[in-house]
Structure formats: structure tokens, C-alpha cells
């Protein structure tokens, strides 16, 4: 869920019909509603009937096939489905009710049922309010399985027609996540967990991301990058040093698909290497050029410990 904290807000693009928003009386002087705003923009790009607005929105992002749904003008009930393509998700099915004002403000309560590429389903409830240039989105656990419990809150501010900033505290990990959505459909962000993990990243309109990180754990300092494909694969490339020393102890290149299957190569300063493979059963095998081989489970085959990778 964290990866797409504002996905349902930023899945927008050029709305040319202007069916819903009153551009002469907007609540925020900055107007990003041709690329940001979630349900406001979907309605603005739709067809207004006597009792409902219907929309079948072709989002400009390369990983979204469509956003299609209906908003009841009289009751405020709505539903829509975001269908993804070449992405780690299949669909987001959203049902809710609330008010979508003509000036860009919203007051909504909705349930999101998300299906990923493997068919796993995650459901949660979201509360969103936006008045003027400021808004927030709170996520709660699935109301169908008990009293909803708070998960997290993302606060955002419309800074200009081309920029929306956001911030969120990671309740579980204690980190501060913050970033900017841009009108070219990119996102830049930082993940700040203190010395344990600090990363600056960029997400592209095709859904891929790259994080450049530094992590200090004990007497080891790790620096490198993690590249995420739109389908959930990741490529980790980093170096390990002693804190305070420029000398590289070893380098790692680890290539994993979205379910953790892949391989890694550890290269030491003397030129020796250890190769590791990870299988779909969660098992691993390793072989080192300086001698030694074996098998295990998880990352137990890794000859060296590494940083804890954190992501959106």
C-alpha cells in the first residue's frame, strides 16, 4: 500500500471536457486539476447525466489502462476501477460516498480492494478531505473484518499548478517519507530513517523507480542504488565499507523478481567472488571462487549481511 500512497490521486492527466470543476471559482489559487486530484478530475473528464456522472478515463501513465466508474449526483455514492497494465498491480476497485465540490474540494470515505499481479487481494478503508490547497488521506484496516484501525496518514499541499508536495510518517518503521508530485507525472521523494536508511528516489510515468541510498549499521556503511521495475522486480547494486574508511570491502549486485527469485554476486576487494541463487521455494544456493559452497533458505546463503532495504 505504501508504494502508491497517492496513486488514486495522481492517476490523472489532461482533462479536456471540464464537465465538473468550475475553473472560475476554485478553492485553491493554484490549479493542478488537469493532472492531479483523483475523483475530482475523473468527474471533470466524464459525462454528466440527470442523476450521475459516468467516466471511462484513459490515464496518460504507461502502466494504467483505464479508470472507469460512476458518481451519483444525488447521493454521493461512487464506484470506479483502476485497471493496470505491465505493473505489479492488476486492479484497484474503489467504492465510497461523499462530496466532490465544483471548486476542487472533496470530503470522501471509500473502500479500496486491491489485486496484485499474483492475484493476492488487500482491502482497506480511506478517508480523504481536501479544502483550499491542503488535503490529507488517512488509511484504515478493512472494516469488514472488525473495527477499522488506523494505518497511516498522508498530508499533501497543492503548491502550484505543476507541483504537489506530500509527507507521511511510517508508523511501523518510524521513518519520515516525503516527496513531490510533478505535472510531468514524475515523483521525487526521500525516505528518512536516520542512519539506518536514507534514500532519495525518482518515480517515472511508466511506474519504474530508482532509489539512491546510504545505510549505516554498526561499523558498516552501505551506499548504492535500488532500481524497481513497474512489475515489481528490483536490482540492488551497492558497496560496503567500514565507517570512516573510503576502501570498499565488497560490492553486491542482486537481481530479484517480485517474488524474490533471482541471483546475486558478491565481489571482494581481492577479486574473489561468491555467487548466490534464490528459488521460488525460498531456498538458496551459493558457490565461492575462493572455496565453499552450500544451500539454505532465505538470504542465509549471502556471505555477508547487508542493509535493510526500505521503499515506498
JOGI-V123725 format. One line per field, one symbol per residue. ss: DSSP state (~ for helix, > for strand, _ for the rest). burial: + if it has 9 or more other ideal C-beta (glycine too) atoms within 8 Angstrom, else -. A space follows every 10 residues. Layout:
ss: ???
burial: ???
//
This chain:
ss: _~~~__~~~~ __________ __________ ________~~ ~~~~__>>__ _>>>>>>___ ___>>>>>>> >>____>>>> >>>>____>> >>>>>>>>>> _____>>>>> >>>>>>____ >>>>>>>>>> >__>>>>>>> >_~~~____> >>>>>>>>>> __>>>>>>>_ _____>>>>> >>____>>>> >>_~~~_>>> >>>_____>> >>>>>>>__> >>>>>>>>__ ___>>>>>>> >>_____>>> >>>>>>____ _>>>>>>>__ __>>>>>>__ __>>>>>>__ __>>>>>___ __________ __
burial: ++-+++++++ +++-+---++ +----+++-+ ++++++++++ ++++++---- -++++-+-+- ++++-+++++ ++---+-+++ ++++--+-+- ++++-+++-+ --++++-+++ +++++++--- --++++++++ --++++++++ +++----+-+ ++++++++-- --++++++++ ----+-++++ +++-++++++ +++--+++++ +++-+-++++ +-+-+++--+ ++++++++-+ ++++++++++ ++-----+++ ++++++-+-+ -+++++++-- -++++++++- --++++-+-- -----+---- ++----+--+ ++
//
